[in-house]
Structures are given as structure tokens and as C-alpha cells.
């Protein structure tokens, strides 16, 4: 990996979005937030942990084509982020890397359960481990972990009964370990559903 790490923060219809990487590799993303400084602080903190010896520079043109695709996505475009976008998953176990890599195959507007993704990886009993791996995703949106849900039935309905108690439909989407949490996850899923109508 090159020594200089670069980052950029740009405006989308949902707020500021952050990207970080080298000239050739994408290392981190930060989902939209109205606070430019908060995104900058988070990106720089994550980058200095990644490689404390690297210089970190702002670069407005970093992954310019990808910036345009992200802007289009948040304007309602049906954008599938290609597996051709070069990413780095250094520092993760082979299992976590395999989960994150498999997640890249989930297309715009589709969802899959944690259990289904575990089966695709040949680990049918590992749905909890899959969920934990997705919680480490350094590249949300590019690796669309928001498309992995707990239960398609609960997400599709307004509410469901679990253990004799009424559970909001939102419970069926599972967790989302980024700022905005499950509220943002649900918003992303509904955004994609609407874009396909």
C-alpha cells in the first residue's frame, strides 16, 4: 500500500459523505451526515489507526467517478457499486473478509438474511458470526451490508408477533453499526425499494 492516504468529503442529497483511500485502493467510507466536521473527524481517526505512519491528505478528486455514482445513488438513481472498485480489507480475519466480499454481490434493491448469507459461505450455522462480521464493515454502501436483514417477513409487514409480543417491523431488519443505526438502514432499504418502482 502507498504511504500517502487521501480522503475527501462531498455533499450528497442526504448530507456529507466521506471516502478515504490511496490513489488505487478504497479504504473507508462514511455514510451521509449533516455535519462535515464529524465525518472528517471519524475518517481521520479511522485512517490514523489503519496506518499511523502514513501522511493523510485531502484530495477533492479522490475516486471522482465513485463520488458521482454516490451522489446519483442518493438522488434516487439505481446504482450498483461494482466489484471492480478496488478495496482493501487488511486487518480482518479470513472469515470477516469472506463475509464482506460475499456481501458485495447483493444487488440494488435486494435483501438477504444473515442466515442465507451464512449458507452461501458454506457456514449455515454461522448467522450470528455473519452479523458480527458485517458490523465491522469499513466500507458501508460500497459493501452494502444494509441489505442483509434478520427476517424478510418482519421487515415486510408493519409488525410481527415474536414470543407472544408484538414486535415492530423494524426489528426484522437487524442491526446497523453506523451513525444513524437501524433508522438509517431502514431508510436506505426503503430508498432503494422506491427507486425500483
Backbone torsions as a table, in degrees:
resi	resn	phi	psi	omega
1	UNK	NA	143.9	178.7
2	UNK	-68.3	154.9	-178.7
3	UNK	-70.1	-43.1	-176.0
4	UNK	-77.0	126.3	174.2
5	UNK	-107.7	136.5	-176.8
6	UNK	-118.1	157.0	175.9
7	UNK	-143.9	159.1	173.6
8	UNK	-145.6	152.9	176.1
9	UNK	-131.9	128.4	-175.7
10	UNK	-138.9	160.1	-175.7
11	UNK	-86.8	138.0	171.3
12	UNK	-124.9	176.4	177.4
13	UNK	-65.7	-13.0	-179.9
14	UNK	-107.9	1.2	-176.8
15	UNK	126.7	-167.5	-179.1
16	UNK	-80.3	143.0	179.5
17	UNK	-122.7	142.5	-179.7
18	UNK	-117.6	140.7	174.2
19	UNK	-127.8	147.1	174.4
20	UNK	-144.9	144.9	178.5
21	UNK	177.6	-163.4	173.4
22	UNK	-106.0	-172.5	176.6
23	UNK	-57.8	-31.9	-171.3
24	UNK	-115.0	-13.9	-171.9
25	UNK	-132.9	136.1	175.1
26	UNK	-88.2	129.5	-176.3
27	UNK	-109.7	-39.1	-174.1
28	UNK	-147.6	149.8	169.1
29	UNK	-132.1	159.4	174.9
30	UNK	-135.3	122.3	-178.6
31	UNK	-64.7	161.3	-173.5
32	UNK	-55.8	144.5	-179.8
33	UNK	-152.7	144.4	-179.2
34	UNK	-72.4	-13.3	-174.2
35	UNK	-103.9	103.0	-179.7
36	UNK	-55.6	-45.3	-176.5
37	UNK	-66.9	-33.3	178.2
38	UNK	-65.2	-43.7	178.7
39	UNK	-63.6	-45.7	179.4
40	UNK	-58.4	-46.6	-180.0
41	UNK	-59.5	-46.0	179.9
42	UNK	-64.5	-46.9	-179.7
43	UNK	-60.5	-47.6	-176.8
44	UNK	-65.8	-37.2	177.8
45	UNK	-62.9	-46.1	179.7
46	UNK	-65.3	-36.9	-178.8
47	UNK	-70.7	-41.1	-179.5
48	UNK	-67.6	-29.6	174.4
49	UNK	-68.9	-36.6	-176.2
50	UNK	-64.4	-45.0	179.7
51	UNK	-152.5	90.9	-174.8
52	UNK	-58.8	-21.9	-176.9
53	UNK	-88.4	-8.9	-177.6
54	UNK	-78.7	145.7	169.1
55	UNK	-79.8	148.0	-179.2
56	UNK	-120.5	124.2	-175.0
57	UNK	-127.5	145.1	172.8
58	UNK	-78.5	136.2	177.6
59	UNK	-142.2	103.9	-177.8
60	UNK	-58.1	-27.1	-175.0
61	UNK	-96.5	4.3	-177.7
62	UNK	-57.7	124.0	179.7
63	UNK	47.3	54.1	-174.8
64	UNK	-57.1	-43.6	179.7
65	UNK	-62.9	-41.2	177.8
66	UNK	-64.4	-39.6	176.2
67	UNK	-56.2	-44.4	-179.5
68	UNK	-63.6	-38.9	178.9
69	UNK	-66.1	-40.8	179.8
70	UNK	-65.5	-42.0	177.1
71	UNK	-60.4	-44.5	179.0
72	UNK	-62.5	-40.4	178.6
73	UNK	-56.9	-48.7	-176.3
74	UNK	-77.1	-7.2	171.7
75	UNK	-93.2	2.6	176.4
76	UNK	105.2	7.0	178.9
77	UNK	-76.1	148.2	176.9
78	UNK	-84.4	86.1	-174.8
79	UNK	-106.5	120.6	171.7
80	UNK	-100.0	118.2	-179.2
81	UNK	-78.6	117.9	-170.9
82	UNK	-64.4	148.2	171.7
83	UNK	-67.7	-11.2	178.4
84	UNK	-74.2	-13.5	176.1
85	UNK	-67.8	118.4	-175.4
86	UNK	-75.7	120.6	-178.5
87	UNK	-119.8	159.7	175.6
88	UNK	-120.2	129.6	177.4
89	UNK	-119.7	42.2	178.6
90	UNK	-64.1	146.6	174.5
91	UNK	88.2	-1.1	179.3
92	UNK	-104.5	151.8	175.9
93	UNK	-65.6	164.7	179.6
94	UNK	-63.9	-33.9	178.6
95	UNK	-65.8	-48.8	179.7
96	UNK	-59.8	-44.8	178.6
97	UNK	-60.5	-39.5	-179.7
98	UNK	-67.8	-37.1	177.8
99	UNK	-65.2	-48.0	-178.7
100	UNK	-63.8	-39.6	179.2
101	UNK	-66.2	-43.6	179.3
102	UNK	-64.0	-34.4	-179.5
103	UNK	-62.6	-26.4	-179.7
104	UNK	-64.2	-18.5	-178.6
105	UNK	-82.3	-8.2	-178.5
106	UNK	-78.0	117.7	-172.4
107	UNK	-79.0	161.4	177.7
108	UNK	-50.5	129.6	176.3
109	UNK	83.2	-6.8	178.8
110	UNK	-96.1	157.2	170.9
111	UNK	-133.3	159.8	178.2
112	UNK	-144.8	150.9	178.6
113	UNK	-87.1	163.2	175.7
114	UNK	-57.3	-41.6	179.6
115	UNK	-64.0	-41.1	179.0
116	UNK	-64.9	-39.1	178.7
117	UNK	-67.3	-39.0	176.8
118	UNK	-60.3	-42.9	178.2
119	UNK	-62.5	-41.8	178.9
120	UNK	-59.0	-30.9	-179.2
121	UNK	-86.8	2.2	-178.8
122	UNK	76.4	19.8	-179.3
123	UNK	-128.6	66.4	-171.8
124	UNK	-58.8	-22.7	-179.3
125	UNK	-94.2	8.4	-171.5
126	UNK	-105.3	29.4	-176.7
127	UNK	-62.2	-37.1	178.1
128	UNK	-67.1	-40.5	177.9
129	UNK	-64.5	-36.5	176.2
130	UNK	-62.8	-45.4	178.8
131	UNK	-60.4	-42.4	178.5
132	UNK	-64.9	-36.9	178.0
133	UNK	-65.7	-42.7	-179.2
134	UNK	-65.3	-28.6	178.4
135	UNK	-65.4	-15.6	180.0
136	UNK	-96.4	4.7	-175.4
137	UNK	-56.0	116.4	179.8
138	UNK	-86.0	-5.5	-173.0
139	UNK	-130.9	56.4	179.9
140	UNK	-57.9	146.3	-174.5
141	UNK	85.2	-51.9	177.7
142	UNK	-68.7	-42.8	166.8
143	UNK	-101.9	101.9	-167.5
144	UNK	-79.1	65.4	-178.1
145	UNK	-64.8	-17.3	177.4
146	UNK	-66.1	-15.9	-179.1
147	UNK	-87.4	0.2	177.3
148	UNK	-102.0	120.8	-173.1
149	UNK	-123.3	167.7	-179.6
150	UNK	-78.8	-48.9	-173.3
151	UNK	-146.5	116.9	-179.4
152	UNK	-65.1	-32.4	-179.1
153	UNK	-67.9	-44.3	-178.7
154	UNK	-67.5	-35.6	179.8
155	UNK	-70.1	-36.0	-176.8
156	UNK	-71.4	-32.0	-176.9
157	UNK	-93.3	168.0	178.4
158	UNK	-70.9	-35.7	178.0
159	UNK	-158.5	166.2	-179.9
160	UNK	-142.4	162.8	177.1
161	UNK	-102.8	125.0	177.5
162	UNK	-133.7	124.1	-179.3
163	UNK	59.8	31.3	179.3
164	UNK	80.0	0.7	-179.8
165	UNK	-114.7	147.9	176.8
166	UNK	-75.7	125.4	-178.5
167	UNK	-116.7	130.5	178.2
168	UNK	-59.3	149.7	-180.0
169	UNK	-56.5	-32.1	-178.4
170	UNK	-56.6	-29.1	-179.7
171	UNK	-62.4	-25.5	-179.7
172	UNK	-73.0	-10.8	-177.8
173	UNK	-88.6	-10.6	179.2
174	UNK	79.7	-168.1	-176.2
175	UNK	-87.1	172.9	176.6
176	UNK	-158.2	106.6	-170.2
177	UNK	-93.1	49.9	173.8
178	UNK	-126.2	161.7	175.1
179	UNK	-54.0	131.8	-176.0
180	UNK	104.4	-22.3	174.2
181	UNK	49.8	-144.8	-174.2
182	UNK	-67.5	-22.6	176.4
183	UNK	-64.3	-42.9	178.0
184	UNK	-69.0	-39.0	178.4
185	UNK	-58.8	-47.6	180.0
186	UNK	-62.8	-40.7	179.7
187	UNK	-62.0	-41.4	178.1
188	UNK	-64.0	-44.2	-179.5
189	UNK	-64.2	-42.9	179.1
190	UNK	-68.6	-35.0	176.2
191	UNK	-59.2	-44.9	-179.5
192	UNK	-69.7	-41.1	178.2
193	UNK	-59.1	-44.6	-180.0
194	UNK	-65.4	-38.8	-179.5
195	UNK	-63.7	-27.7	-179.4
196	UNK	-84.8	-9.4	-177.6
197	UNK	-80.3	NA	NA
